[in-house]
Amino acid sequence: MKKITIFLILLTFLVSPHTGFLLSYGENSTDIVISNHDGLSKIIYEGDSFTLNFELSNRTNEELSDVYVEIEDTGSFYPLEVGSKIFLTGSIGVGKKTETSLKFKYTGGTSTRLPIKIIYTKSGSELSIIDYIGINAVPDSAKPKPEPEDTSKYIPVLNITNSSASTLEAGTTETVSFTVRNNSDYTAENITIYPNVTDGDSPFTIENLTQSRSLSRIRPNGRSSFDLKITTDATAKERSYPIKLKYQFYNDYGNPFTSEETIYIKVVNKNTYPKLHVESISLPTEEIKPGTKVDVGFLIKNIGTLEAKNINLSIQGLKGDGFSVVNMTNQQYKASLTGNKSLYVSYFLKASDKIEGGTHNLDLKLQYKDDNNNNYEDTYQFFINTKTKDEKPSNLFIENIITPNYDVQAGKEFKIKFDLKNNVVGEAKNIKISLEMDKEIIPKSPSIIKLQKINANETKPLEFTLSSTSEATTKNYPISINIEYEDDAKENEKQILNQYVGVYVEKEGEGSSSIPKIIIDQYSFNPHIVKAGENFDLNVSFLNTNRSKAVQNIKVFLTVDEETQKSGSVFTPVNSSNTFYIDYITPKSRVEKDIVMYTVPDAGPKTYTIRVNLEYEDLDGNQYNPVEFIGIPVVQQTKLETTDINLPPEAFVGEMIPISFELYNMGKVTLNNLMIRMEGNFQTEDANYFVGNFDAGNTEYYETMITPTEPGLLEGNIILSYEDSNGETVEITKNFSLNVMEAPTEEFPPEGPNPEMNRKGGIKKILSWVILIAVMAATVFIIVRKKIIKRRGIDLDE
């Protein structure tokens, strides 16, 4: 009964009046208590983080200072963001409270009471108590398990909504900003965007194309942006071009997704292709007679907006009894000429001593390229008048001729302008200027102009308006400018001056509207002799022969009609397809393509034909399908192998030594006119041995005897020469060496006291040498006989 009473007293003492449980030490167990908390306000599951709010009350009659709490470890809860010992406040006044909030995480342990040790200072002494807070915690095992959810169905949808530039100008570089919108109810995270403009005929180049663009997150119906620095090719055609975007991203649950989208950006092109035009030709003002030198200058302007590069100029029509270039080369080179800019080039020409008087036609040929290495070629005619030595020089000169800097369309008007200058002291009078041309060129202004006079050093500008008729064909039409006049030197005697100009007329149906034709104007391969089993580089140049009509969407595919039994097609492209694409070829331009081809090892030695099949269209959408051909000569590689040369280990001067080896034709073609030749410091009866035609897969045995002529190191060469399938001579040299000694000699000792013994001993030595020599001779005979028998056996087998 006494024990029960004590137990009840203790139980009453332990039960506190607040919501938690209190365990105290000594008489201070109720100095400070947890007076309120929200640990039971909501259910906490395993893995959940939660915030615990509670109050501490001072129940003493004095201030409590330096108040801490220390979280006891039960394996169920641990504090977040702080350690297990936490400072709460410097003091709690008498009857006062302090509020505290701490973050915890529930680990799923079975203990749902959170022990908190409260440490404080009272009257200078540090005291502590332990109190408990009940937590409404449920272990994961007791947590209701929801049905597994398929989170992969929560798919964000990404699309480009707009960009900062929907149109780009050809030849420019611009940073374009694209806006991506998430058109779904699910967040997209860790977004990576891969732009692609390498497909097809795209004119775009993206800076740092290998680098992807990354976005961290786009919330539902949210937006984000990224930039692309885009360079547009200067020769791009005006239309819309695609940019492909590939998206890689995740939803909120970590499910990965990919999607693709194609956007279009329009290109406008204000550029024009480079076009070199001769604006004016500077001809000498003095009379040109046989043997004289003249300076001819050309003012050349690029009337296109794009740069002309690698400009080559040359004079065509030079000949021995006409004009020739002196003091310089005919071929002149200029690195570039930007759009709408001009350059001046000049030539020193010399008239031959045998040149005839009259008008001489020459051409200035211009060849150049654009930024895409398309080739252009233009030819401009000019005329030089000459006089014989006994002709009277002219006082009037034609200068600064201006003709159309474009191709004149049939039926259209054009103008010819020039200056007529009096270059002498006296006046020229009764001047008649007229034009003479073909019937397809007709005047629209008076074709004859009369001037009363031109004073000394005076210049008269003149202009004629002409037109080509509808009957004009596509060609260059010469127009003769004829001048008749009188001067003071001879009254009433007519002086005559002629100058020719050329105008290029283009007729509809023969020029811009005619059928454009692509031809292979040249091709080359490297190496020049293509060997079976090896690669070669094939360069092909495609020329648009039309003067003004472009072609586009050009598909080229190569085929070889002949095949080998083992390997199929003779030629196969290396690291590429036998089909390739050309976007555009401007009029009179070239596009070059380089292809690496492989020749199969069993291709026979001959010339093979590659069919070049072309499919293209003009700007009106008309389709064309011509075929061109390329011839490729192929040779088989030769391969002559030999065994090691058979030699004795040593030899003596004057002794015959056998030398032999075997030959194998390991290649696939016959070796023609095979010859074996011996060279060295020795004697031999068969220095040359002619094998003849050595077929593929055959074996040949060669053997000969040589005789050393001096002691020491014998060095020799065996030279194998033959002609390969290309007819070229091939030589193979095999070296050999052998140590040669002096032939042994026997010294017989003088007879002593016992002549019989000396005689017997000498006879024995002689017999020994005779036997040794006989054995060596027999050995040599046996070796030679075996070789001969082996060789004959091979010949019989063949």
C-alpha positions in Angstrom: 0.0 0.0 0.0 2.9 2.3 0.7 4.4 1.6 -2.8 1.1 2.4 -4.5 0.8 5.7 -2.7 4.3 6.7 -3.7 3.6 5.8 -7.4 0.4 7.9 -7.4 2.3 10.9 -5.9 5.0 10.7 -8.6 2.4 10.3 -11.4 0.6 13.4 -10.2 3.8 15.3 -10.0 4.8 14.4 -13.6 1.6 15.4 -15.3 1.8 19.0 -16.4 -1.1 21.3 -17.0 0.0 22.2 -20.6 -0.4 20.1 -23.8 3.1 18.5 -23.7 4.9 16.4 -21.3 7.5 17.7 -18.9 10.4 16.0 -17.4 12.4 18.2 -15.0 15.4 18.0 -12.9 15.1 18.9 -9.2 13.1 21.7 -7.9 13.4 23.9 -11.0 11.2 21.6 -13.2 8.5 24.3 -13.7 10.7 27.4 -14.1 10.1 27.4 -17.9 7.5 25.4 -19.8 6.2 24.9 -23.4 2.9 26.6 -23.0 1.6 26.2 -26.5 2.5 24.4 -29.8 0.9 23.3 -33.2 2.6 19.9 -33.5 -0.8 18.1 -33.8 -2.4 20.6 -36.2 -1.8 18.6 -39.4 -0.7 15.2 -40.5 3.0 14.8 -41.3 4.1 11.9 -43.6 7.5 10.4 -44.1 9.8 12.7 -46.0 7.6 15.8 -45.3 9.2 19.0 -44.1 7.1 21.1 -41.7 7.4 24.1 -39.5 6.8 23.7 -35.7 5.6 26.8 -33.8 5.7 26.8 -30.0 5.8 29.2 -27.0 8.0 29.1 -23.8 6.6 30.7 -20.6 8.6 32.0 -17.6 6.8 30.8 -14.4 9.3 32.1 -11.9 9.5 35.3 -9.9 12.7 36.4 -11.6 14.0 37.0 -15.2 15.5 34.0 -17.1 18.4 34.6 -19.4 20.4 32.9 -22.2 17.6 30.6 -23.2 18.5 27.8 -25.7 16.7 24.7 -26.9 18.4 21.5 -27.9 16.7 18.9 -30.1 17.1 15.4 -28.7 17.7 12.7 -31.4 14.9 10.1 -31.6 15.6 9.0 -35.1 12.3 10.4 -36.3 12.9 14.2 -36.7 15.8 16.4 -37.5 15.9 20.2 -37.7 16.4 22.0 -41.1 18.6 25.0 -41.7 20.1 25.0 -38.1 21.9 22.6 -35.8 20.5 20.7 -32.9 21.3 23.5 -30.3 19.4 26.7 -31.1 19.6 30.1 -29.3 16.2 31.5 -28.7 16.4 34.7 -26.7 18.7 36.6 -24.3 16.0 36.9 -21.6 12.4 36.1 -20.7 10.8 38.4 -18.1 8.8 37.4 -15.2 5.5 35.9 -16.4 6.4 36.6 -20.0 6.4 34.3 -23.1 8.6 34.0 -26.2 7.4 32.5 -29.5 9.7 30.3 -31.6 9.4 28.6 -35.1 11.7 25.8 -36.2 11.7 23.7 -39.4 11.9 19.9 -39.2 11.9 16.9 -41.5 10.1 13.7 -40.6 12.3 10.6 -41.4 9.4 8.1 -41.0 10.5 6.8 -37.5 8.0 5.2 -35.1 8.6 7.8 -32.3 6.2 10.7 -32.7 7.2 12.7 -29.6 9.8 15.4 -30.2 12.0 15.8 -27.1 13.2 19.4 -26.6 15.8 20.2 -24.0 15.4 23.8 -22.7 18.6 25.4 -21.3 18.5 28.7 -19.4 20.2 30.7 -16.7 18.6 31.5 -13.3 20.3 33.5 -10.5 23.6 32.9 -12.3 23.2 29.2 -12.5 22.7 27.3 -15.8 19.7 24.9 -15.5 17.9 22.7 -18.0 14.7 20.7 -18.4 13.4 18.3 -21.1 9.9 18.8 -22.5 8.1 16.8 -25.2 5.9 17.9 -28.1 3.6 15.5 -29.7 3.7 15.5 -33.6 0.9 14.1 -35.6 3.3 12.1 -37.7 2.4 9.0 -39.8 5.1 6.6 -41.0 5.2 6.1 -44.8 4.0 2.5 -44.3 0.8 3.9 -42.9 0.4 6.6 -45.6 -2.3 5.8 -48.1 -0.6 4.8 -51.4 -2.1 6.5 -54.5 -2.4 4.7 -57.7 0.8 5.1 -59.8 0.4 8.1 -62.1 1.7 8.2 -65.7 3.5 11.6 -65.6 4.8 11.2 -69.2 1.4 12.4 -70.4 2.0 15.8 -69.1 3.8 17.1 -72.2 4.7 20.7 -72.6 4.2 22.1 -76.1 6.9 24.6 -77.4 6.5 26.8 -80.4 8.0 30.0 -81.9 5.4 32.8 -81.7 7.4 35.5 -83.4 10.9 36.8 -84.2 12.4 40.3 -84.3 13.0 39.9 -88.0 10.7 38.1 -90.4 12.7 39.3 -93.4 16.5 39.4 -93.9 18.4 41.2 -96.6 20.9 39.2 -98.6 24.5 40.0 -97.9 23.9 41.1 -94.3 24.5 39.8 -90.8 21.7 40.3 -88.2 21.0 39.1 -84.7 17.5 37.8 -84.7 15.6 37.3 -81.4 13.1 34.4 -81.3 10.2 34.1 -78.8 9.3 30.6 -77.6 5.9 30.0 -76.0 4.8 27.0 -73.9 1.3 26.3 -75.3 0.4 23.8 -72.6 -0.6 23.5 -69.0 2.7 21.9 -68.0 6.0 23.5 -67.2 8.9 22.8 -69.5 12.3 22.7 -67.8 16.0 22.4 -68.9 15.2 23.4 -72.5 17.9 23.0 -75.2 17.3 24.3 -78.7 19.4 23.1 -81.7 19.0 25.3 -84.8 19.7 23.7 -88.2 20.2 25.6 -91.5 22.5 23.1 -93.2 19.8 21.3 -95.2 19.0 22.0 -98.9 19.8 25.3 -100.4 19.7 27.5 -97.3 21.6 30.8 -97.7 21.8 31.2 -93.9 24.9 30.8 -91.8 24.5 30.8 -88.0 27.4 32.0 -85.9 28.5 29.4 -83.4 26.2 26.9 -85.1 27.6 24.0 -83.0 26.5 25.7 -79.8 22.9 25.0 -78.7 20.7 27.6 -77.0 19.5 26.9 -73.5 16.5 28.1 -71.5 16.0 27.1 -67.8 12.2 27.0 -67.6 9.0 28.1 -69.4 5.8 27.9 -67.2 2.4 27.1 -68.7 1.5 29.7 -71.3 4.7 31.5 -70.5 7.3 32.8 -72.9 11.1 33.0 -73.2 13.5 34.1 -76.0 16.8 33.3 -77.5 19.0 34.9 -80.2 20.6 33.7 -83.4 23.2 35.7 -85.3 22.4 35.0 -88.9 24.4 35.8 -92.0 22.5 35.7 -95.3 24.4 34.8 -98.5 24.8 37.8 -100.8 23.6 35.8 -103.8 20.5 34.3 -102.2 17.4 34.2 -104.3 14.3 36.1 -103.0 12.0 33.7 -101.3 11.3 32.1 -97.8 13.9 29.7 -96.4 13.4 27.2 -93.6 15.2 27.1 -90.2 14.7 23.9 -88.4 14.6 24.0 -84.6 14.9 20.8 -82.4 13.8 21.1 -78.8 15.0 18.8 -75.9 13.2 19.4 -72.6 11.7 17.9 -69.4 8.4 18.3 -67.6 8.0 18.9 -63.9 8.3 15.2 -63.2 11.6 14.7 -65.0 10.1 13.0 -68.1 12.3 13.8 -71.2 10.7 15.0 -74.5 11.9 16.1 -77.9 10.0 18.0 -80.6 10.9 19.8 -83.9 9.6 22.9 -85.6 10.3 24.5 -88.9 10.1 28.3 -89.2 10.5 30.4 -92.3 12.3 33.6 -92.9 12.0 35.6 -96.1 15.0 36.9 -97.9 15.0 40.0 -100.0 17.9 40.5 -102.3 18.7 44.0 -103.6 22.1 42.8 -104.9 22.9 42.2 -108.5 25.6 39.8 -109.7 28.9 41.3 -110.7 28.9 42.5 -114.3 32.0 44.1 -115.8 31.3 46.6 -118.5 33.7 48.6 -120.6 32.5 52.2 -120.1 34.9 53.8 -122.4 37.9 53.0 -124.6 40.8 55.4 -124.9 42.4 55.2 -128.3 45.4 57.1 -129.5 44.8 60.5 -131.1 47.7 60.3 -133.5 47.7 58.4 -136.7 48.7 54.8 -136.4 51.1 53.6 -139.0 53.0 50.4 -139.5 55.6 49.8 -136.8 54.2 52.4 -134.4 53.3 51.8 -130.7 50.0 52.8 -129.3 48.6 53.0 -125.8 45.0 51.6 -125.5 43.1 52.2 -122.2 39.9 50.7 -120.9 37.7 52.2 -118.2 35.9 49.1 -116.7 33.0 49.4 -114.3 31.3 46.8 -112.2 27.7 47.6 -112.8 26.5 45.0 -110.4 26.4 45.4 -106.6 28.3 42.3 -105.7 32.1 42.2 -105.8 33.9 40.7 -108.8 37.0 38.7 -107.8 40.0 37.2 -109.6 39.6 39.4 -112.6 41.7 38.3 -115.7 41.9 40.5 -118.7 43.5 39.7 -122.1 43.4 41.1 -125.7 42.0 38.6 -128.3 42.7 38.9 -132.0 46.4 39.7 -131.8 48.5 38.4 -134.8 51.9 38.7 -136.4 50.7 40.9 -139.3 48.4 43.0 -137.1 48.8 44.2 -133.5 50.8 42.6 -130.7 51.3 43.4 -127.0 54.8 44.9 -126.1 56.6 45.8 -122.9 54.1 43.9 -120.8 52.2 40.6 -120.6 48.8 40.1 -122.4 47.3 38.5 -119.3 46.5 41.1 -116.7 45.2 40.3 -113.2 43.2 42.4 -110.7 42.2 40.9 -107.4 38.7 42.4 -107.1 36.4 45.2 -108.0 33.5 46.1 -105.7 30.0 46.9 -106.9 29.5 50.2 -108.8 33.3 50.9 -108.8 35.6 51.4 -111.8 39.2 50.5 -112.7 41.4 51.5 -115.5 43.7 49.2 -117.4 45.9 49.9 -120.4 47.9 47.9 -123.0 50.8 48.9 -125.1 50.2 47.6 -128.6 52.5 47.7 -131.6 51.4 47.7 -135.2 53.2 45.3 -137.4 55.5 46.6 -140.1 53.3 44.6 -142.5 49.9 45.8 -141.1 47.4 46.9 -143.7 45.6 50.2 -143.6 42.0 50.1 -142.4 40.0 49.1 -139.4 41.2 46.3 -137.2 38.9 44.4 -134.9 40.2 43.3 -131.4 38.4 42.0 -128.3 39.0 42.6 -124.7 38.2 39.4 -122.8 37.2 39.6 -119.1 37.0 36.6 -116.9 36.1 36.9 -113.2 34.2 35.2 -110.3 31.7 36.2 -107.6 31.8 35.4 -103.9 30.5 31.8 -104.5 33.3 31.2 -107.1 30.8 31.2 -110.0 32.6 32.0 -113.2 31.8 34.9 -115.5 33.1 35.8 -118.9 32.5 38.9 -121.1 34.0 40.0 -124.4 34.0 43.6 -125.7 35.0 44.5 -129.3 37.0 47.6 -130.1 38.4 48.8 -133.4 41.7 50.6 -134.3 42.2 52.4 -137.5 45.6 52.3 -139.2 47.0 54.1 -142.3 49.7 53.1 -144.7 52.9 55.0 -144.6 52.1 57.1 -147.6 48.6 58.1 -146.4 48.0 61.6 -145.2 47.3 61.8 -141.4 43.8 62.8 -140.3 43.1 66.1 -138.5 39.9 64.9 -136.7 39.8 62.2 -134.1 36.9 60.3 -132.4 37.2 60.2 -128.6 35.2 59.1 -125.6 32.9 56.7 -127.4 29.9 55.6 -125.2 27.8 52.6 -126.2 25.0 50.8 -124.2 26.4 49.1 -121.0 23.7 46.5 -121.3 22.4 43.9 -123.8 20.0 45.7 -126.1 16.7 43.9 -126.5 15.4 43.5 -130.0 13.0 46.3 -131.0 14.4 48.7 -128.3 16.1 52.1 -128.7 19.7 52.9 -127.6 22.2 55.7 -128.0 25.7 56.1 -129.3 27.7 59.1 -128.1 31.2 60.3 -128.9 33.4 63.4 -129.2 34.9 64.7 -132.5 38.1 66.7 -131.9 40.2 68.8 -134.2 43.7 68.0 -133.2 45.7 70.4 -135.5 46.3 74.1 -135.9 44.0 74.7 -138.9 40.2 74.3 -139.0 38.3 71.4 -140.4 35.3 72.3 -142.5 32.4 70.9 -144.5 32.2 68.0 -142.0 29.8 65.1 -142.6 29.2 62.5 -139.9 27.2 59.4 -140.8 26.6 55.9 -139.5 26.7 52.7 -141.4 25.1 49.6 -140.0 23.3 46.4 -140.8 19.7 46.5 -141.8 18.6 45.1 -138.4 19.8 48.5 -136.8 17.8 51.5 -137.9 18.3 55.2 -136.9 15.7 56.9 -134.7 17.4 60.3 -135.1 19.0 61.7 -138.2 21.7 59.3 -139.3 23.7 62.1 -140.9 25.0 65.2 -139.1 26.7 68.1 -141.0 28.9 70.6 -139.3 30.2 73.8 -141.1 33.5 73.7 -139.3 35.5 72.6 -136.2 38.2 75.1 -135.1 41.7 74.0 -134.0 41.7 72.1 -130.7 37.9 72.3 -130.6 35.8 69.3 -129.6 32.2 68.7 -130.7 30.0 66.2 -128.7 27.7 64.1 -131.0 24.8 61.7 -130.3 22.8 59.3 -132.4 19.6 57.5 -131.3 19.2 54.0 -132.9 17.0 51.0 -132.6 17.2 47.3 -133.2 14.4 45.8 -135.3 12.3 42.8 -134.4 14.3 40.8 -137.1 17.5 41.3 -135.2 19.1 38.1 -133.9 21.2 37.6 -130.8 24.7 38.8 -131.7 27.1 41.7 -131.8 26.3 44.3 -134.5 29.1 46.5 -135.7 28.3 50.2 -136.4 30.7 52.2 -138.5 31.1 55.9 -137.7 32.2 57.7 -141.0 33.6 61.2 -141.0 34.2 63.2 -144.2 35.7 66.7 -144.1 38.1 69.2 -145.7 41.0 71.1 -144.2 43.3 74.0 -145.2 46.0 71.7 -146.5 44.1 70.7 -149.6 41.1 72.6 -150.7 38.1 70.6 -152.1 39.9 67.3 -151.2 37.9 65.1 -148.9 39.5 63.6 -145.8 38.0 60.3 -144.5 37.9 58.9 -141.0 36.3 55.7 -139.9 35.7 54.2 -136.5 33.7 51.0 -135.6 31.7 50.4 -132.4 29.8 47.2 -131.4 26.4 46.8 -129.9 25.2 43.5 -128.5 21.5 42.7 -129.3 19.6 40.0 -127.6 16.5 38.6 -129.3 13.6 37.1 -127.4 13.6 33.4 -127.9 17.4 33.4 -128.5 18.6 35.1 -125.3 16.8 35.4 -122.0 13.8 33.3 -123.2 15.8 30.7 -125.0 16.4 27.2 -123.5 19.2 27.4 -121.0 21.8 24.6 -121.4 24.2 23.3 -118.9 27.4 21.6 -120.2 30.5 20.2 -118.7 33.0 22.7 -120.2 36.0 21.1 -118.5 37.0 18.4 -116.1 40.2 17.1 -114.6 41.3 14.4 -112.2 44.3 14.0 -109.9 46.4 11.9 -110.2 46.4 12.1 -114.0 46.7 8.3 -114.2 44.0 6.7 -112.2 45.1 3.5 -110.5 42.8 0.6 -109.6 42.3 0.3 -105.9 43.1 3.9 -105.2 41.2 7.2 -104.7 41.3 10.1 -107.2 40.0 13.7 -107.1 37.5 14.5 -109.8 36.9 18.2 -110.6 34.0 19.0 -112.9 33.0 22.5 -114.1 29.3 23.1 -115.1 28.7 26.0 -117.5 25.4 27.7 -118.1 25.8 28.6 -121.8 22.9 31.1 -121.8 23.8 34.7 -121.8 21.0 36.0 -119.6 18.8 33.1 -118.4 19.7 31.4 -115.0 19.0 27.8 -114.1 18.1 26.5 -110.6 17.4 23.4 -108.5 20.1 21.5 -110.3 20.4 17.8 -109.5 23.5 15.9 -110.7 23.9 12.2 -110.3 26.8 10.1 -111.7 26.4 6.6 -113.1 28.9 4.1 -114.6 27.4 1.6 -117.1 30.3 -0.9 -116.8 30.8 -3.1 -113.8 33.3 -5.6 -112.6 32.4 -9.2 -111.8 33.7 -9.0 -108.3 33.2 -5.4 -107.1 30.3 -4.1 -109.1 30.5 -0.4 -110.2 34.0 0.6 -111.2 33.9 4.0 -109.4 32.3 4.8 -106.1 32.2 8.2 -104.3 34.2 8.5 -101.0 32.3 9.8 -98.0 29.5 11.2 -100.2 26.7 10.2 -102.5 26.9 9.9 -106.2 24.2 12.6 -106.3 24.8 16.3 -105.4 22.8 19.5 -105.6 23.6 22.9 -107.1 21.2 25.7 -106.1 21.7 28.2 -108.9 23.9 29.0 -111.9 23.7 32.5 -113.3 24.0 33.3 -117.0 27.4 32.5 -118.6 28.6 31.3 -115.3 30.3 28.2 -114.0 30.1 26.1 -110.8 32.8 23.7 -110.0 32.4 20.5 -107.9 35.1 18.4 -106.4 34.4 14.7 -105.8 36.6 12.0 -104.3 36.1 8.8 -106.2 37.4 5.3 -105.4 38.4 2.8 -108.2 37.7 -0.8 -107.4 40.9 -3.0 -107.3 39.7 -5.4 -110.0 39.0 -2.7 -112.6 40.6 -3.6 -115.9 43.1 -1.2 -117.5 41.1 0.9 -120.0 39.1 4.2 -120.3 35.7 4.1 -118.5 32.8 6.4 -119.2 30.9 8.2 -116.4 27.4 9.4 -117.3 26.6 12.8 -115.8 22.9 13.0 -115.5 21.5 16.5 -115.0 18.1 17.6 -113.9 17.3 21.3 -113.6 14.7 24.0 -114.3 14.7 27.6 -115.6 13.1 30.4 -113.6 9.8 29.7 -115.3 9.7 26.2 -113.9 10.5 24.4 -117.2 12.3 21.1 -116.6 15.4 19.9 -118.5 17.2 16.5 -118.4 20.4 16.5 -120.5 23.3 14.0 -120.1 27.0 14.7 -120.3 29.9 12.2 -120.4 33.3 12.0 -118.7 36.1 9.6 -119.7 38.4 8.2 -117.0 41.4 6.2 -118.0 42.3 3.5 -115.4 45.5 1.5 -115.1 46.2 -1.6 -112.9 49.0 -1.4 -110.5 51.8 -3.8 -111.2 53.4 -5.9 -108.4 56.5 -7.8 -109.1 57.9 -9.8 -106.1 61.1 -11.8 -105.8 62.6 -14.2 -103.3 65.9 -13.5 -101.5 69.0 -14.0 -103.7 70.6 -17.4 -103.1 74.4 -16.9 -102.6 77.2 -19.1 -101.1 78.6 -17.8 -97.8 82.0 -17.1 -99.3 83.8 -17.3 -102.6 87.3 -17.4 -104.1 88.8 -15.4 -106.9 88.4 -17.1 -110.2 85.8 -19.6 -109.0 82.3 -19.7 -110.6 79.5 -18.9 -108.1 75.8 -19.7 -108.7 73.2 -16.9 -108.1 69.5 -17.6 -108.3 66.1 -16.3 -107.2 62.5 -16.6 -108.1 60.1 -14.0 -109.5 56.3 -13.7 -108.9 53.8 -11.5 -110.8 51.5 -10.7 -107.8 49.6 -8.0 -109.7 46.5 -8.3 -112.0 48.1 -7.3 -115.3 50.8 -8.7 -117.6 54.3 -7.3 -117.3 55.5 -6.6 -120.8 59.1 -7.1 -122.0 60.4 -8.2 -118.6 64.2 -8.1 -118.7 66.8 -9.2 -116.0 70.2 -7.5 -116.0 73.3 -8.1 -113.9 75.8 -5.4 -113.0 78.9 -5.6 -110.7 82.6 -6.2 -110.3 82.5 -9.8 -111.6 82.4 -11.7 -114.9 79.3 -13.5 -116.2 78.3 -15.0 -119.5 74.5 -14.2 -119.1 74.5 -10.5 -118.0 71.1 -10.0 -119.7 68.1 -12.4 -119.6 64.9 -11.6 -121.5 61.8 -13.1 -120.0 59.3 -11.5 -122.3 55.6 -11.0 -121.3 55.2 -12.1 -117.7 51.5 -12.9 -117.1 49.6 -12.2 -113.9 50.0 -15.0 -111.3 53.0 -16.6 -113.0 56.3 -17.6 -111.5 59.8 -17.4 -113.1 63.1 -18.9 -111.9 66.3 -17.1 -112.7 69.8 -18.5 -112.3 73.3 -17.6 -113.5 77.0 -18.0 -112.7 79.4 -15.2 -111.9 83.1 -15.3 -111.4 84.8 -12.9 -109.0 87.9 -11.2 -110.4 89.5 -9.7 -107.3 89.4 -10.4 -103.5 87.4 -8.3 -101.1 83.8 -7.3 -101.0 81.9 -8.1 -104.2 78.9 -5.9 -104.8 76.4 -6.4 -107.5 73.0 -5.3 -108.7 70.2 -7.3 -110.3 68.0 -4.9 -112.3 64.4 -6.0 -113.2 62.7 -3.8 -115.9 59.4 -4.1 -117.6 56.5 -2.0 -119.1 53.3 -1.6 -117.2 49.8 -1.4 -118.6 50.2 2.3 -119.2 53.3 1.7 -121.4 55.7 3.2 -118.8 59.0 1.5 -118.0 59.4 0.4 -114.4 62.7 -0.7 -112.9 63.4 -2.6 -109.7 66.9 -3.0 -108.4 68.0 -5.7 -106.0 71.5 -5.4 -104.4 73.7 -8.2 -103.2 77.2 -8.5 -101.8 79.7 -11.3 -101.1 83.1 -11.6 -99.4 85.7 -12.9 -101.9 89.0 -14.5 -100.8 92.2 -15.3 -102.7 92.3 -18.8 -104.0 94.3 -21.2 -101.7 97.8 -22.3 -102.7 99.8 -25.4 -101.4 103.4 -24.9 -100.3 105.4 -28.2 -100.5 108.2 -28.6 -97.8 111.8 -29.3 -98.9 113.1 -32.9 -98.6 114.9 -33.6 -95.3 116.7 -36.6 -93.9 113.9 -38.9 -94.8 113.0 -38.2 -98.5 110.6 -41.1 -98.5 108.6 -39.7 -95.7 108.6 -36.3 -97.3 107.5 -37.7 -100.5 104.7 -39.8 -98.8 103.6 -36.8 -96.8 103.5 -34.5 -99.9 101.6 -37.1 -101.8 99.0 -37.3 -99.0 98.6 -33.6 -99.0 98.2 -33.5 -102.7 95.7 -36.2 -102.6 93.8 -34.3 -99.8 93.6 -31.2 -102.0 92.5 -33.2 -105.0 89.8 -34.9 -103.0 88.7 -31.5 -101.5 88.5 -29.9 -105.0 86.6 -32.9 -106.3 84.1 -32.8 -103.5 83.6 -29.0 -104.1 83.2 -29.6 -107.8 80.7 -32.4 -107.2 78.7 -30.2 -104.7 78.6 -27.3 -107.3 77.5 -29.8 -110.0 74.8 -31.2 -107.8 73.4 -27.8 -106.8 73.4 -26.6 -110.4 71.8 -29.8 -111.6 69.0 -29.5 -109.0 68.3 -25.9 -110.0 68.2 -26.9 -113.7 65.9 -29.8 -113.0 63.7 -27.6 -110.9 63.6 -24.9 -113.6 62.8 -27.5 -116.3 60.1 -28.9 -114.2 58.5 -25.5 -113.9 58.7 -25.0 -117.6 57.0 -28.3 -118.2 54.3 -27.4 -115.7 53.6 -24.3 -117.6 
